[in-house]
Amino acid sequence: MTVRLPAVCAAALLVAALLTGAAAPQEPAPPCDPIDPAACLLPFPNDWFTVADPTTDTGRRVALSAETMPKNAAGVPIAPAEWNRSDGFSPGSMILARVPGLDLTATGAAPITDIGRSLDRDAPIVLVDVKTGERWPYWAELDANASTPERRALIVRPARNLREGRTYAVVLRHLRDAGGAPIPPGAVYARILAGDDPDGRGRLLSRLARHGIGRDGLYLAWDFTVASERGLTERALTMRDDALRQLRGGSPRFEVTAVTDFTPEQDDRIGRRIEGTFQVPSYLDRPGGPPGSGLHYGPDGRPARLPGNEQVAPFRCEVPRVAFERSARAALYGHGLLGRQAEVGADNVKTMAQKHGFVFCATKWIGMADEDVPHVVSTFADLSRFHTIPDRTQQGFVNAMYLGRAMTARDGFTAHPAFQRQDGRALIDAREGLVFDGNSQGGILGGALVALSTDIGRGVLGVTGMNYSTLFNRSSDAGPFQAVLDRAYPDRLEQQIILALMQMLWDRGEANGYAAHMTDDPLRGTPRHRVLMHVAFGDHQVAQVSADVEARTIGARLRTPALAPGRSPDVVPYWGIRPMRGPVHPGSAMVVWDSGTPAPPLTNTPPTEGADPHSDPRRTPEAQLQKAIFLKTGVVADTCGGEPCRSGQY
């Protein structure tokens, strides 16, 4: 690994050297990496911006300084403190550089439609584990949102999340412009290749040579370390374990505030709606944990409660009519983008509840709920407070787990008259355990919740994906946030760096940081889980390519035939996702639902053609049946008659 330390660390190292008698550095390294002068943090991610730290699982720690961070229009740099808690970079991080004049087609780089080409021996872009030599799949694209060609980012996106705690090298070689002419390395890297190498970058080139990657045609090479499992998940696990320990196997405290019974004429599916609140230990730094709160850390650097701090979380449960005849299964529901618990009363959820026998309860995904909207928008004008979004989202995971316990504990909901029939029998059958069903944001955050939960055995992730930094440019929902970002950070090249920085913190509060442990490699103290991913082909809001990355990462199988011939623009549709074996699969899987919407753009831009199919799968009877079978049995069944699964008005 070739690393120089940011200037912010130089003084501390000098003091340490004087105290220990070690030789002091001859001179501090520049804060920016000079090998890519287009922006201070390029190329990114990059171990230039880390320091050695024997206390972390990776042996490194991110060490960004204020002078390296992007500044908003008011001249305020992003405060780096929250990033510097990390022991590496995101496992799903996009990889960024600026290469003047680059033409990816002339270069022969693997596009989004041909990911398999990224593993060719002579691929012009190489992503490789520097220890093992394992090549990693990706696709490369140029930022279609760039204001000018001179400020256009090269974006390399891993097609499967990188391994936690490992160090990867990025190699750019044999690059060409639109006329097919070779692009020579920049001045600084040319000097390095010529032997003027004061920072010891040649050591990385020597390691690459051992893996058969030579200097011929080399434009740029650098390395970076991926955050460890503990670095990514320890915050949420600490909160979970402390909170559940306080329950001692029982239910959290709750209060029923409203019970509404419906006649068949008022609602032929839902017999009773129950609303109330429940109390959850709060690990946020303000009393009651309102929007804008961040995590409160104890002396050991882990989340800790302020004395007596609690969240008062709302809940809403929809009890189907069938539950008054025979108890229905307990299911948590996850609402959509910046929504609220009332979405559990949506038409499709009520149909699912009555037709298939589930009592659905929901609370808010705080951090990304309706009450957070003003704060979320404001963070795009000054990213120094961005960490409060995933911080509150992690508290939201604990809230959801507490609601699940209230649904299933013997002294919980089933012991309350509101959740009982007239004969005293419970409306919820807690013996069958707890399952999860979420859509859109509920599917994205739901992946993290399932990975963390000790109670949820199976989860449906509806119209899901992961890695908000990939989703952002590709989502029709991003417009209002993009407008704020454009005013605050108008340079589109710098915006890509900002999205990559945001992902490092987003990992703490969305599926991307937990995906490696969502199914068969569970987190400590956590059982294995099974998930069913439902994807809408051509989705305008959650890019289907982000679901493909998630499926590869968690080991989900693909239900085939996924699409009718000719529907996918890919050379090998769903490359790297193994198919289900036969019409039933006892494990995790991804099912694609096609409403006939045109295929999405091949660029990092949102779809604009055709009707948005985002809500179609959850409304499709065959999809609902498939979900019900999976949630009850753990088996993914083919409910599409051996044909591609179709939804909406296809």
C-alpha positions in Angstrom: 0.0 0.0 0.0 1.4 3.4 -1.0 0.3 6.1 1.4 1.3 9.5 2.5 -0.4 11.2 5.5 -2.6 14.2 5.2 -1.1 17.4 6.6 -3.6 17.4 9.5 -1.8 14.4 10.9 1.8 15.7 10.5 2.0 17.6 13.8 0.6 14.7 15.8 3.1 12.4 14.2 6.0 14.8 14.9 5.1 14.9 18.6 4.8 11.1 18.7 8.1 10.8 17.1 9.8 13.1 19.6 8.2 11.2 22.5 9.2 7.8 21.2 12.5 8.6 19.7 11.4 7.5 16.2 12.5 9.4 13.2 10.2 12.3 12.3 8.9 12.6 8.7 11.2 14.8 6.6 8.2 16.9 5.4 4.4 16.6 5.5 2.7 15.2 2.5 0.4 17.6 0.6 -3.3 17.2 1.8 -4.5 16.5 -1.8 -3.3 13.6 -3.8 -1.4 15.1 -6.7 -1.8 12.2 -9.1 -5.3 13.6 -10.2 -5.3 17.4 -10.0 -8.9 17.8 -11.1 -10.2 17.9 -7.4 -8.5 17.5 -4.1 -10.1 14.1 -3.2 -9.5 12.5 -6.6 -8.9 9.8 -7.2 -11.5 8.4 -4.8 -11.7 6.2 -2.7 -8.0 6.4 -1.9 -5.7 5.2 0.9 -3.8 8.5 0.5 -6.5 9.8 2.8 -6.0 7.1 5.5 -3.5 6.6 8.3 -2.2 3.6 10.1 -4.3 2.7 13.1 -3.6 -0.6 14.9 -6.8 -0.3 16.9 -9.0 -0.9 13.9 -9.8 -4.2 12.2 -8.3 -3.0 8.9 -5.2 -1.4 10.5 -6.1 1.9 8.9 -8.4 4.8 9.6 -9.8 7.5 7.3 -8.1 10.8 8.0 -9.6 13.5 6.0 -8.9 17.2 6.8 -11.1 20.2 6.4 -8.9 21.5 3.6 -9.4 18.4 1.5 -13.2 18.5 1.8 -15.6 20.1 -0.7 -16.8 23.6 0.2 -20.3 24.8 -0.4 -21.3 28.1 -2.1 -20.8 29.9 1.2 -17.3 28.7 1.4 -17.9 26.3 4.3 -16.0 23.0 4.0 -17.7 19.7 5.0 -16.6 18.9 8.5 -14.7 15.5 8.2 -15.1 14.2 11.8 -17.8 11.6 11.0 -15.9 10.2 8.1 -12.8 9.9 10.2 -14.6 7.4 12.4 -14.3 4.9 9.5 -11.7 2.2 9.2 -12.0 2.2 5.4 -14.3 3.1 2.5 -17.7 1.9 1.4 -17.9 -1.7 0.1 -20.1 -0.4 -2.6 -18.2 2.8 -3.3 -18.2 4.2 -6.8 -14.6 4.8 -7.9 -13.8 8.2 -9.3 -11.2 9.8 -11.4 -11.0 12.5 -14.1 -9.4 11.5 -17.4 -9.3 14.4 -19.9 -10.5 13.3 -23.4 -11.5 9.8 -22.3 -13.7 7.8 -24.6 -14.9 4.5 -23.0 -16.0 3.0 -26.2 -12.8 3.6 -28.0 -11.0 2.4 -24.9 -13.0 -0.8 -24.8 -14.0 -0.5 -21.1 -16.8 -2.7 -19.8 -20.1 -0.9 -20.0 -23.2 -1.4 -17.9 -24.5 -3.8 -20.6 -21.5 -6.1 -20.6 -20.2 -6.4 -17.1 -18.5 -9.7 -17.9 -16.0 -7.9 -20.0 -14.6 -6.2 -16.9 -12.9 -9.5 -16.0 -11.1 -9.9 -19.4 -7.4 -10.4 -19.0 -6.6 -7.3 -21.1 -9.4 -5.1 -19.7 -8.3 -1.4 -19.7 -9.7 -0.8 -16.3 -8.8 -3.4 -13.6 -10.2 -3.6 -10.1 -8.2 -6.2 -8.1 -7.6 -7.4 -4.6 -3.9 -6.5 -4.0 -3.4 -9.4 -1.7 -5.0 -12.3 -3.6 -5.0 -11.0 -7.1 -8.8 -11.7 -7.4 -10.3 -9.5 -10.1 -13.5 -7.8 -9.3 -16.5 -7.1 -11.7 -17.6 -3.6 -12.4 -19.0 -1.4 -15.1 -17.6 2.0 -16.2 -19.4 5.1 -17.2 -18.8 8.8 -17.7 -21.0 11.1 -15.7 -23.8 12.1 -18.1 -24.7 15.0 -15.7 -21.4 16.8 -16.2 -21.7 20.5 -17.0 -18.6 20.4 -19.3 -16.5 17.7 -20.8 -13.5 19.0 -18.9 -15.2 18.3 -15.6 -16.7 14.9 -16.5 -16.0 12.2 -13.9 -15.0 8.6 -14.8 -17.2 6.4 -12.6 -16.3 2.8 -12.0 -19.1 0.9 -10.1 -18.5 -2.5 -8.5 -21.1 -5.0 -9.8 -20.9 -6.8 -6.5 -20.0 -5.3 -3.2 -16.3 -5.4 -2.4 -15.1 -7.7 0.4 -15.0 -6.0 3.8 -11.6 -5.1 5.2 -9.7 -5.9 1.9 -7.5 -3.5 -0.1 -8.1 -3.1 -3.8 -6.1 -1.5 -6.5 -7.6 0.5 -9.4 -5.6 0.3 -12.6 -6.3 2.5 -15.6 -4.4 1.5 -18.7 -4.4 1.8 -22.5 -7.0 4.6 -22.4 -8.0 6.3 -25.6 -9.8 9.4 -26.8 -12.6 9.5 -29.3 -10.2 9.4 -32.2 -8.6 6.2 -30.9 -5.3 8.0 -29.8 -3.7 6.8 -26.6 -4.0 9.1 -23.6 -0.7 9.6 -21.8 -0.5 9.7 -18.0 -0.6 13.1 -16.3 2.6 14.9 -15.4 2.8 13.7 -11.8 2.1 10.1 -12.6 4.5 10.2 -15.5 7.3 11.2 -13.2 6.3 8.3 -10.8 6.6 5.9 -13.7 10.0 7.4 -14.6 11.3 6.6 -11.1 10.7 10.0 -9.4 8.7 8.3 -6.6 9.2 10.0 -3.2 5.9 8.5 -1.9 6.8 4.9 -2.6 4.0 4.3 -5.0 6.2 1.9 -6.9 5.5 -0.7 -4.2 1.9 -1.0 -5.4 3.2 -1.4 -9.0 5.4 -4.2 -7.9 2.5 -6.0 -6.2 0.4 -5.6 -9.3 3.2 -7.1 -11.4 3.0 -10.2 -9.3 -0.6 -10.5 -10.3 0.3 -10.1 -14.0 -0.6 -6.4 -14.3 2.4 -4.6 -15.7 3.2 -1.0 -16.5 2.6 -1.2 -20.2 0.2 1.6 -21.2 -0.4 2.6 -17.6 -2.3 5.8 -17.1 -2.9 5.7 -13.3 -3.0 3.2 -10.4 -3.9 3.6 -6.8 -5.3 1.6 -3.9 -7.9 1.9 -1.1 -9.1 -0.2 1.8 -12.7 -1.2 2.3 -14.2 -0.7 5.8 -14.4 -3.8 8.0 -17.5 -5.7 9.1 -17.1 -4.2 12.6 -16.5 -0.7 11.2 -19.7 -0.9 9.2 -22.1 -2.6 11.6 -20.8 -2.2 15.2 -22.8 1.0 15.9 -26.2 -0.6 15.0 -25.3 -3.9 16.7 -24.3 -2.1 19.9 -27.6 -0.2 20.0 -29.6 -3.4 19.2 -27.9 -5.5 21.8 -28.3 -3.0 24.6 -31.9 -2.2 23.7 -33.0 -5.9 23.5 -31.2 -6.7 26.7 -33.4 -4.2 28.5 -36.5 -6.1 27.4 -35.4 -9.3 29.1 -37.4 -11.3 26.6 -40.6 -9.3 27.1 -42.4 -6.5 25.3 -41.5 -2.9 25.3 -43.9 -0.5 27.0 -46.7 0.7 24.7 -50.0 2.5 24.8 -53.0 2.0 22.6 -54.4 5.4 21.7 -57.1 4.6 19.1 -59.1 1.6 18.1 -61.3 1.8 15.0 -63.6 -1.0 14.1 -64.9 -1.1 10.5 -68.1 -2.6 9.2 -67.9 -4.7 6.0 -69.6 -1.8 4.2 -66.8 0.6 5.4 -64.0 -1.8 4.7 -64.4 -5.4 3.4 -60.8 -6.3 4.1 -59.7 -4.6 7.4 -61.8 -5.3 10.5 -59.9 -3.2 13.0 -57.2 -0.5 12.9 -55.1 0.0 16.1 -52.9 3.0 16.7 -50.6 3.9 19.6 -47.1 4.6 20.8 -44.3 2.6 22.3 -41.1 3.5 24.1 -37.6 2.7 22.9 -34.2 3.5 24.4 -32.7 6.4 22.4 -29.1 6.6 21.5 -29.3 10.0 19.9 -27.7 13.2 21.2 -30.9 15.2 21.9 -33.7 14.4 24.4 -36.4 12.5 22.5 -34.2 12.2 19.4 -35.9 14.7 17.1 -34.9 15.3 13.4 -31.4 16.6 13.2 -30.2 14.4 16.1 -27.0 12.4 15.7 -25.7 9.5 17.7 -24.4 10.0 21.2 -21.1 8.2 21.7 -19.8 7.0 25.0 -16.1 7.0 26.1 -15.5 3.8 24.2 -16.6 5.3 20.9 -19.8 3.3 20.7 -23.3 4.6 20.8 -24.6 5.2 24.3 -27.7 6.7 25.9 -28.0 10.0 27.5 -29.5 9.3 30.9 -33.2 8.4 30.6 -33.3 9.3 26.9 -36.2 7.6 25.1 -37.9 7.6 21.7 -41.7 7.7 21.7 -42.5 5.9 18.5 -45.9 5.7 16.8 -47.4 2.5 15.5 -50.3 1.6 13.4 -51.7 -1.9 12.8 -54.2 -3.2 10.3 -56.1 -6.3 11.4 -57.8 -8.1 8.6 -61.2 -9.6 8.9 -59.8 -13.1 8.5 -58.0 -12.6 11.8 -61.3 -12.6 13.7 -61.9 -16.1 12.4 -58.4 -17.5 12.9 -55.3 -15.6 14.2 -53.2 -14.0 11.5 -49.4 -13.9 11.2 -47.3 -11.0 12.5 -45.7 -8.9 9.9 -43.8 -5.6 10.0 -44.3 -3.2 7.1 -41.7 -0.7 5.9 -43.0 2.5 4.3 -41.7 4.4 1.3 -39.4 7.4 0.8 -39.8 10.1 3.5 -43.2 8.6 4.4 -45.0 7.5 7.6 -46.6 4.6 9.3 -50.0 5.3 7.8 -48.8 3.7 4.6 -49.6 0.4 6.2 -53.2 1.2 5.3 -52.5 1.3 1.6 -54.8 -0.7 -0.7 -52.3 -3.3 -1.6 -51.3 -3.9 2.0 -54.9 -4.4 3.1 -55.5 -6.9 0.2 -52.3 -8.8 1.2 -53.5 -8.8 4.9 -56.9 -10.2 4.2 -56.3 -12.5 1.3 -53.2 -14.1 2.8 -53.7 -13.7 6.6 -51.3 -11.2 8.0 -51.6 -8.5 10.6 -49.3 -5.7 9.4 -47.9 -3.1 11.8 -45.7 -0.2 11.0 -43.8 2.6 12.6 -41.8 5.4 11.1 -38.4 4.9 9.5 -37.1 7.9 11.4 -34.2 9.6 9.7 -36.1 9.1 6.4 -39.7 9.8 7.5 -42.1 12.7 6.8 -41.0 14.5 9.9 -37.4 14.5 8.6 -38.1 16.2 5.3 -37.0 19.8 6.2 -33.8 18.5 7.8 -32.9 16.1 5.0 -33.3 18.8 2.4 -31.2 21.2 4.5 -28.3 18.8 4.7 -27.8 18.9 1.0 -26.8 22.6 1.4 -24.2 21.8 4.0 -23.1 18.1 4.2 -21.4 18.5 7.6 -24.7 17.4 9.3 -25.5 14.7 6.8 -24.5 12.0 9.3 -27.6 12.8 11.3 -29.7 11.1 8.6 -28.1 7.6 8.9 -27.7 8.1 12.6 -31.5 8.5 13.1 -32.1 5.7 10.6 -30.1 3.4 12.8 -32.3 4.4 15.8 -35.2 3.7 13.5 -33.9 0.1 13.1 -34.1 -0.3 16.9 -37.6 1.2 16.9 -38.7 -1.4 14.3 -37.2 -4.2 16.3 -39.0 -3.0 19.4 -42.3 -2.9 17.5 -41.6 -6.5 16.3 -41.1 -7.6 19.9 -44.4 -5.9 20.9 -46.1 -7.9 18.2 -44.7 -11.3 19.3 -43.9 -11.1 23.0 -46.4 -12.9 25.3 -46.9 -9.8 27.4 -47.1 -7.5 24.3 -49.9 -6.7 21.8 -51.5 -10.2 22.1 -52.2 -9.6 25.8 -54.0 -6.3 25.2 -57.8 -6.3 24.6 -57.4 -4.2 21.4 -55.6 -7.1 19.8 -58.1 -9.8 21.0 -61.4 -11.1 19.8 -64.5 -11.0 21.9 -63.7 -14.5 23.2 -60.3 -13.3 24.4 -58.3 -15.1 21.7 -55.4 -13.2 20.2 -55.8 -11.7 16.7 -52.1 -12.1 16.1 -50.6 -15.6 15.9 -47.2 -14.9 17.5 -46.2 -18.6 17.4 -45.3 -18.3 13.7 -42.7 -15.7 14.4 -42.1 -12.3 12.7 -41.7 -11.5 9.0 -41.1 -8.3 7.1 -42.6 -6.7 4.0 -41.5 -3.3 2.7 -41.6 -1.4 -0.5 -39.3 1.2 -2.1 -37.4 2.9 0.8 -39.0 0.1 2.9 -37.2 -2.4 0.7 -33.9 -0.5 0.8 -33.8 0.1 4.5 -35.6 -3.2 5.1 -32.5 -5.1 3.9 -30.5 -3.6 6.7 -33.3 -4.3 9.2 -33.5 -7.9 8.2 -29.7 -8.3 8.5 -29.8 -6.8 12.0 -32.9 -8.5 13.3 -32.8 -11.4 15.7 -36.5 -12.0 15.3 -37.3 -11.6 11.6 -36.7 -14.9 9.8 -37.9 -13.9 6.3 -38.3 -10.6 4.5 -39.7 -9.3 1.3 -37.8 -6.4 -0.2 -40.2 -4.8 -2.7 -38.9 -2.7 -5.6 -35.6 -2.6 -3.8 -32.0 -1.8 -4.4 -29.1 -0.5 -2.4 -26.4 2.0 -2.5 -28.0 5.5 -2.5 -25.0 6.9 -4.3 -25.8 4.8 -7.3 -29.5 5.4 -7.0 -29.4 9.1 -6.6 -28.6 10.2 -10.2 -30.8 7.4 -11.6 -34.0 8.2 -9.6 -36.9 10.4 -10.6 -37.3 11.2 -6.9 -33.9 13.0 -6.6 -35.0 16.3 -8.3 -35.7 18.4 -5.2 -32.5 17.3 -3.5 -30.5 17.8 -6.8 -31.8 21.4 -7.0 -30.4 22.1 -3.5 -27.2 20.4 -4.2 -26.7 22.4 -7.5 -27.1 25.6 -5.6 -24.8 24.6 -2.7 -22.2 22.6 -4.6 -22.5 23.6 -8.3 -19.5 21.7 -9.7 -20.9 18.4 -11.0 -17.5 16.7 -10.8 -17.4 17.6 -7.1 -21.0 16.4 -6.7 -19.8 12.9 -7.6 -17.2 13.1 -4.9 -19.9 14.2 -2.5 -22.1 11.3 -3.3 -19.2 8.9 -2.7 -18.5 10.6 0.6 -22.2 10.4 1.5 -22.2 6.7 0.8 -19.6 6.1 3.5 -22.1 7.4 6.1 -25.2 6.0 4.3 -23.7 2.5 4.8 -24.5 2.8 8.5 -28.2 3.3 7.8 -29.1 1.4 4.6 -28.7 -2.1 3.1 -25.3 -1.4 1.4 -23.4 -1.6 4.7 -25.1 -4.8 5.8 -25.6 -6.7 2.6 -22.7 -9.1 3.1 -24.5 -10.4 6.2 -28.1 -10.2 5.1 -28.6 -13.9 4.3 -26.1 -16.8 4.8 -23.3 -15.1 6.6 -25.1 -13.4 9.5 -23.8 -10.8 11.9 -22.8 -11.8 15.4 -25.7 -13.0 17.6 -28.0 -13.0 14.6 -29.6 -16.0 12.8 -29.5 -16.6 9.0 -32.2 -14.9 7.0 -34.0 -15.4 3.7 -35.1 -12.5 1.5 -37.3 -12.3 -1.6 -36.4 -9.3 -3.8 -39.1 -8.0 -6.1 -37.9 -5.7 -8.9 -39.9 -3.6 -11.4 -38.3 -3.6 -14.8 -37.7 0.0 -15.9 -38.4 1.4 -12.4 -38.2 5.2 -12.5 -37.5 5.5 -8.7 -35.3 2.7 -7.7 -32.8 1.8 -10.4 -32.9 -1.9 -11.2 -29.2 -2.1 -11.7 -28.9 -1.4 -7.9 -31.0 -4.4 -7.2 -28.7 -6.5 -9.4 -25.7 -5.5 -7.3 -27.7 -6.4 -4.2 -28.7 -9.8 -5.5 -25.1 -10.6 -6.4 -23.9 -9.5 -3.0 -26.4 -11.4 -0.9 -26.3 -14.5 -3.1 -29.9 -14.3 -4.2 -31.0 -16.6 -7.1 -32.7 -15.3 -10.1 -36.2 -16.6 -11.0 -36.1 -17.4 -14.7 -37.2 -16.7 -17.3 -36.6 -13.2 -15.9 -37.7 -11.3 -19.0 -39.0 -12.0 -22.4 -36.4 -12.3 -25.2 -35.2 -8.9 -26.3 -36.4 -7.0 -23.3 -33.0 -6.6 -21.8 -30.3 -4.5 -23.5 -27.5 -6.5 -21.8 -25.1 -8.9 -23.6 -25.8 -11.4 -20.8 -28.9 -10.4 -18.9 -28.4 -10.5 -15.1 -24.8 -11.4 -15.4 -23.4 -13.1 -12.3 -26.7 -13.9 -10.7 -27.3 -17.7 -10.6 -30.8 -18.9 -11.7 -33.2 -20.7 -9.4 -33.2 -24.5 -9.9 -36.7 -25.4 -10.9 -40.1 -23.8 -10.1 -39.5 -23.6 -6.3 -36.4 -22.4 -4.4 -35.9 -22.8 -0.6 -33.7 -19.7 -0.2 -33.2 -16.1 -1.2 -34.2 -15.0 -4.7 -34.8 -12.0 -7.0 -37.9 -11.9 -9.2 -38.3 -9.3 -12.0 -41.8 -8.0 -12.7 -42.3 -6.5 -16.1 -45.1 -3.9 -16.8 -43.9 -3.3 -20.4 -42.1 -0.1 -19.5 -39.1 0.7 -21.8 -35.7 -0.4 -20.5 -34.0 2.3 -18.4 -31.2 4.6 -19.8 -27.7 3.2 -20.0 -26.4 6.4 -18.4 -26.5 7.6 -14.8 -29.8 9.5 -15.4 -33.4 8.7 -14.4 -35.9 7.0 -16.8 -38.4 9.3 -18.5 -40.1 7.1 -21.0 -43.3 5.2 -20.4 -45.4 4.8 -17.2 -43.5 4.3 -14.0 -43.9 0.6 -12.9 -42.6 1.3 -9.4 -45.9 0.4 -7.7 -47.0 -2.4 -10.0 -45.5 -5.5 -8.4 -47.0 -5.0 -5.0 -50.5 -4.6 -6.6 -50.2 -7.8 -8.8 -52.1 -10.8 -7.4 -49.4 -13.3 -8.5 -46.7 -11.2 -6.8 -48.8 -11.0 -3.6 -49.3 -14.8 -3.7 -45.5 -15.3 -4.2 -44.8 -13.0 -1.3 -47.3 -14.8 1.0 -45.9 -18.3 0.2 -42.4 -17.1 0.9 -43.2 -15.3 4.1 -45.1 -18.4 5.4 -42.7 -21.1 4.2 -39.4 -19.6 3.1 -39.9 -21.0 -0.4 -39.9 -18.9 -3.5 -42.5 -20.3 -5.8 -43.1 -19.7 -9.5 -46.5 -18.0 -9.6 -46.0 -17.0 -13.2 -46.7 -20.3 -14.9 -43.1 -20.7 -16.2 -43.4 -17.5 -18.2 -41.7 -14.1 -17.5 -43.6 -12.4 -14.5 -45.8 -9.6 -15.7 -47.5 -6.9 -13.8 -49.5 -3.7 -14.3 -51.0 -3.3 -17.8 -48.5 -5.4 -19.7 
